[in-house]
Amino acid sequence: MTASGILDEIQTQSKQGIDRIFVAGCPVDVLDFETAVAELCRRVEVRIRTHVVFVNAAKVVRYGRDANMQRVMDEADLLLADGMPIVWASKLRPKSLTERVAGIDLMERMMAVSAARGYKVYLLGATERVVRRTVEVLSGRYPALQIAGYRNGYFTPEEESGIVAEINASGADMLLLGMGTPQKEFWADRNLFRLKVSICQGVGGSFDVVAGITMRAPAWMQHCGLEWFYRFLQEPRRMWRRYLNTNAAFLYILARSFFALRPVMHGSSCEHKL
């Protein structure tokens, strides 16, 4: 591959014409927020199993270090740019991202859409107190929303099959996973083909935000890519080492991507009919 081969990092399209590019060596789909909402709705309507993964700086770092995470992300149906650094880094490529698709924002929009269209939602994750409160808040915010069921995220491997059966029995169209990384990605990858939901979407700590346990950064900090710093200010003793290591590693990976060409990935966002 010649130096011009870097242009080939923009490669195949899915059947819906979704470009999947590499940003700092990590795959991400070129979708803006409204298009992502429309695509999720389309997949619910035609019953397509879809694993949604959100890409931020930490995911880029983990993608390069963890072979299992790399496989899961390569096989994910939709990879959405959750962090502003991903959007900025994409500007170094001929085809770039126009905006971020924040996980919590997409979750909130899909709750409103689900209420309007009659989609059923199941919540899995967080503590019992938090997930119960999240259900209460969402039900109050969207009165027509059909909460098919919910469960906390504390269970043994032996209980997993029963949880999948419970979700399937609920008739849910969408499953929200309020777990950390990489637990939610591995859980979804492991169970996707046993689930009858159309959308399996990891939402991380979004339940904590909706429940009022943690506060989200002000809008200006979100636009400036400083949500991580706001989170650090809330829990400095617990978060300083994680952010120091992750941010430094991300910058290193980004710099290295200028000098090392990556082979073309022959794959893209995909579909799995129910």
For each residue, the residues with C-beta under 8 A, 3 or more apart:
1: 5 8 261 263
2: 5
3: 6 261
4: 7 8
5: 1 2 8 261
6: 3 9 261
7: 4 10 94
8: 1 4 5 11 264
9: 6 21 22 93 262 264
10: 7 19 21 93 94 95
11: 8 19 20 21 264 265 266 268
12: 20 265 266 267 268
13: 17 18 19 20 268
14: 17 18 20 268 269 270 271
15: 271
16: 39 42 269
17: 13 14
18: 13 14 29 30 31 39 78 268 269
19: 10 11 13 29 30 95 268
20: 11 12 13 14 27 28 29 30 79 265 267 268 269
21: 9 10 11 27 28 29 30 90 93 95 96
22: 9 25 26 27 28 93 262 265
23: 26 28 55 60 81 86 89 90 93 97
24: 60 86 89 250 253 254 257
25: 22 60 63 64 253 256 257 262
26: 22 23 55 59 60 63 64 73
27: 20 21 22 55 73 74 79 265
28: 20 21 22 23 55 79 80 81 86 90 97
29: 18 19 20 21 78 79 80 268 269
30: 18 19 20 21 95 96 97 98
31: 18 35 36 39 78 80 101
32: 35 36 97 98 99 101
33: 36 37 99 100 101 105 106 109
34: 37 38
35: 31 32 38 39
36: 31 32 33 39 40 78 80 101 106
37: 33 34 40 41 106 109 110 113
38: 34 35 41 42
39: 16 18 31 35 36 42 43 78
40: 36 37 43 44 50 52 78 106 110 199 201
41: 37 38 44 45 113 117
42: 16 38 39 45 46 48
43: 39 40 46 47 48 50 198 199 271
44: 40 41 47 117 119 173 174 198 199
45: 41 42
46: 42 43
47: 43 44 198 273 274
48: 42 43 77 198 271 272 273 274
49: 77 192 193 195 197 198 200 272 273 274
50: 40 43 77 78 198 199 200 271 272
51: 75 76 77 78 188 189 192 200
52: 40 76 77 78 80 199 200 201 202
53: 59 72 73 76 78 79 80 185 202
54: 59 79 80 81 82 101 102 103 202 204
55: 23 26 27 28 59 60 73 79 80 81 82 83 86
56: 59 60 82 83 85 86
57: 60 61 83 85 86 228 246 247 250
58: 61 62 181 246 250
59: 26 53 54 55 56 62 63 69 73 82 181
60: 23 24 25 26 55 56 57 63 64 86 250 253
61: 57 58 64 65 246 249 250 253
62: 58 59 65 66 69 181 182
63: 25 26 59 60 66 69 70 73
64: 25 26 60 61 70 253
65: 61 62 69
66: 62 63 69 70 182
67: 70 71
68: 71 72 182 186
69: 59 62 63 65 66 72 73 182 185
70: 63 64 66 67 73 74
71: 67 68 74 75
72: 53 68 69 75 76 182 185 186 189
73: 26 27 53 55 59 63 69 70 76 79 185
74: 27 70 71 265 267
75: 51 71 72 189 267 270
76: 51 52 53 72 73 79 185 189 269
77: 48 49 50 51 52 269 270 271 272
78: 18 29 31 36 39 40 50 51 52 53 269
79: 20 27 28 29 53 54 55 73 76 269
80: 28 29 31 36 52 53 54 55 101 103 106
81: 23 28 54 55 86 87 90 97 100 101
82: 54 55 56 59 86 100 101 102 103
83: 55 56 57 86 87 100 225 227
84: 87 88 100 222 223 224 225
85: 56 57 88 89 225 250
86: 23 24 28 55 56 57 60 81 82 83 89 90 97 100
87: 81 83 84 90 91 96 97 98 99 100
88: 84 85 91 225
89: 23 24 85 86 92 254
90: 21 23 28 81 86 87 93 96 97
91: 87 88 96
92: 89 96 258
93: 9 10 21 22 23 90 96
94: 7 10
95: 10 19 21 30
96: 21 30 87 90 91 92 93
97: 23 28 30 32 81 86 87 90 100
98: 30 32 87
99: 32 33 87
100: 33 81 82 83 84 86 87 97
101: 31 32 33 36 54 80 81 82 105 106
102: 54 82 105 106 222
103: 54 80 82 106 107 201 202 203 204 206
104: 107 108 203 206 209 210 216
105: 33 101 102 108 109
106: 33 36 37 40 80 101 102 103 109 110 201
107: 103 104 110 111 176 201 203 206
108: 104 105 111 112
109: 33 37 105 106 112 113
110: 37 40 106 107 113 114 119 174 199 201
111: 107 108 114 115 121 138 141 142 145
112: 108 109 115 116 142
113: 37 41 109 110 116 117 119
114: 110 111 117 118 119 120 121 142 145 146 173 174
115: 111 112 142 143 144 145 146
116: 112 113 144
117: 41 44 113 114
118: 114 144 146
119: 44 110 113 114 146 173 174
120: 114 146 147 148 170 171 172 173 174
121: 111 114 145 146 147 148 172 173 174 175 176
122: 147 148 149 150 167 170 172 174 175 176 197
123: 131 134 135 147 149 150 151 176 178 207
124: 131 150 151 153 163 167 175 176 177 178 179
125: 131 152 153 176 177 178 179 184 203 207
126: 130 131 134 152 153 178 179 207 208 211
127: 130 131 152 153 154
128: 131 132 152 154
129: 132 133 211
130: 126 127 133 134 152 178 207 208 211 213
131: 123 124 125 126 127 128 134 135 150 151 152 153 178 207 211
132: 128 129 135 136 150
133: 129 130 136 137 210 211 212 213
134: 123 126 130 131 137 138 150 178 207 210 211
135: 123 131 132 138 139 147 150
136: 132 133 139 140
137: 133 134 140 141 210 211 212
138: 111 134 135 141 142 145 147 210
139: 135 136 142 143 145 147
140: 136 137 143
141: 111 137 138 145
142: 111 112 114 115 138 139 145
143: 115 139 140
144: 115 116 118
145: 111 114 115 121 138 139 141 142
146: 114 115 118 119 120 121
147: 120 121 122 123 135 138 139 150
148: 120 121 122 167 170 171 172
149: 122 123 166 167 170 172
150: 122 123 124 131 132 134 135 147
151: 123 124 131 155 163 166
152: 125 126 127 128 130 131 155
153: 124 125 126 127 131 178 179
154: 127 128
155: 151 152 159 160 163
156: 159 160
157: 160
158: 161
159: 155 156 162 163
160: 155 156 157 163 164 191
161: 158 164 165 194
162: 159 165 166
163: 124 151 155 159 160 166 167
164: 160 161 167 168 191 194 195
165: 161 162 168 169
166: 149 151 162 163 169 170
167: 122 124 148 149 163 164 170 172 175 195 196 197
168: 164 165 194 195 196 197
169: 165 166
170: 120 122 148 149 166 167
171: 120 148
172: 120 121 122 148 149 167 175 196 197
173: 44 114 119 120 121 197 198 199
174: 44 110 114 119 120 121 122 197 198 199 200 201
175: 121 122 124 167 172 195 197 199 200 201
176: 107 121 122 123 124 125 201 203 206 207
177: 124 125 184 187 188 200 201 202 203
178: 123 124 125 126 130 131 134 153 184 203 204 205 206 207 208
179: 124 125 126 153 183 184 187 202 204
180: 183 184 204 205
181: 58 59 62 184 185 202 204
182: 62 66 68 69 72 185 186
183: 179 180 186 187
184: 125 177 178 179 180 181 187 188 202 203 204
185: 53 69 72 73 76 181 182 188 189 202
186: 68 72 182 183 189 190
187: 177 179 183 184 190 191
188: 51 177 184 185 191 192 200 202
189: 51 72 75 76 185 186 192
190: 186 187
191: 160 164 187 188 194 195 200
192: 49 51 188 189 195 200 272
193: 49 272
194: 161 164 168 191
195: 49 164 167 168 175 191 192 200
196: 167 168 172 274
197: 49 122 167 168 172 173 174 175 200
198: 43 44 47 48 49 50 173 174 274
199: 40 43 44 50 52 110 173 174 175
200: 49 50 51 52 174 175 177 188 191 192 195 197
201: 40 52 103 106 107 110 174 175 176 177
202: 52 53 54 103 177 179 181 184 185 188
203: 103 104 107 125 176 177 178 184 206 207
204: 54 103 178 179 180 181 184
205: 178 180 208 209 214
206: 103 104 107 176 178 203 209 210
207: 123 125 126 130 131 134 176 178 203 210 211
208: 126 130 178 205 211 213 214
209: 104 205 206 212 213 214 215 216
210: 104 133 134 137 138 206 207
211: 126 129 130 131 133 134 137 207 208
212: 133 137 209
213: 130 133 208 209
214: 205 208 209 231 234
215: 209 230 234
216: 104 209 222 227 230
217: 221 222 226 227 229 230 231
218: 221 222 230
219: 222 223
220: 223 224
221: 217 218 224 226 227 229 230
222: 84 102 216 217 218 219 225 226 227
223: 84 219 220
224: 84 220 221
225: 83 84 85 88 222 228
226: 217 221 222 229 230
227: 83 216 217 221 222 230 231
228: 57 225 231 232 243 247
229: 217 221 226 232 233 243
230: 215 216 217 218 221 226 227 233 234
231: 214 217 227 228 234 235 239
232: 228 229 235 236 239 240 243
233: 229 230 236
234: 214 215 230 231 239
235: 231 232 238 239
236: 232 233 239 240
237: 240
238: 235 242
239: 231 232 234 235 236 242 243
240: 232 236 237 243 244
241: 244 245
242: 238 239 245 246
243: 228 229 232 239 240 246 247
244: 240 241 247 248
245: 241 242 248 249
246: 57 58 61 242 243 249 250
247: 57 228 243 244 250 251
248: 244 245 251 252
249: 61 245 246 252 253
250: 24 57 58 60 61 85 246 247 253 254
251: 247 248 254 255
252: 248 249 255 256
253: 24 25 60 61 64 249 250 256 257
254: 24 89 250 251 257 258
255: 251 252 258 259
256: 25 252 253 259 260
257: 24 25 253 254 260 262
258: 92 254 255
259: 255 256
260: 256 257
261: 1 3 5 6
262: 9 22 25 257 265
263: 1
264: 8 9 11
265: 11 12 20 22 27 74 262
266: 11 12
267: 12 20 74 75 270
268: 11 12 13 14 18 19 20 29
269: 14 16 18 20 29 76 77 78 79
270: 14 75 77 267
271: 14 15 43 48 50 77
272: 48 49 50 77 192 193
273: 47 48 49
274: 47 48 49 196 198
